[in-house]
Amino acid sequence: MTIRLAAAFTLTALAAPALAASHDPKTFLEEHDLNHDGQATRAEFDQLRATRFATTDANTDGWVSDAEYLAEYQARLDRELAQSTLSDEKKQEERVRQVRQTHVRFGVLDTDKNRQMSKAEYDASGARAFAEHDEDQNGVITASDIAASTARRAARAAKAE
């Protein structure tokens, strides 16, 4: 079952153009380049992730529930949809799709399946995401990393067709 969820998550993430999805290489760099110097260091990434975990853990109990995870994500999604040029109907469709996907993501990230995403589970997911975009594995994501990551994803998508 876990493999199916992971496969569904991966296929959905690759197939659909998602708003508020920091797994997109260009969006990932833009979100994590905190000092706007054109690159995202691992320190910047870790700083944003720590802030986002603290924000998501609304009741400060040290772990994130599915409801907390969804609430934090919906707030970001709503901000992005408000700025989107999509029609109201398309915005609603995107909102429904993204909410559904958020529950799937939570299920994948909660690796011990106790319905509580620990900081360690959250951090492990983040480490994988950073490594995915840091093509040369030097701890800094740059435009060249993004170009290589985008090309790799396109090749993988073409191969899947």
HELIX and SHEET records of a PDB file:
HELIX    1   1 THR A    2  ALA A   15  1                                  14    
HELIX    2   2 PRO A   25  HIS A   32  1                                   8    
HELIX    3   3 ARG A   42  THR A   56  1                                  15    
HELIX    4   4 ASP A   66  GLN A   83  1                                  18    
HELIX    5   5 ASP A   88  LEU A  109  1                                  22    
HELIX    6   6 LYS A  119  HIS A  133  1                                  15    
HELIX    7   7 ALA A  143  ALA A  160  1                                  18    
SHEET    1   A 2 ALA A  40  THR A  41  0                                        
SHEET    2   A 2 VAL A 140  ILE A 141 -1                                        
SHEET    1   B 2 TRP A  63  VAL A  64  0                                        
SHEET    2   B 2 MET A 117  SER A 118 -1                                        
END                                                                             
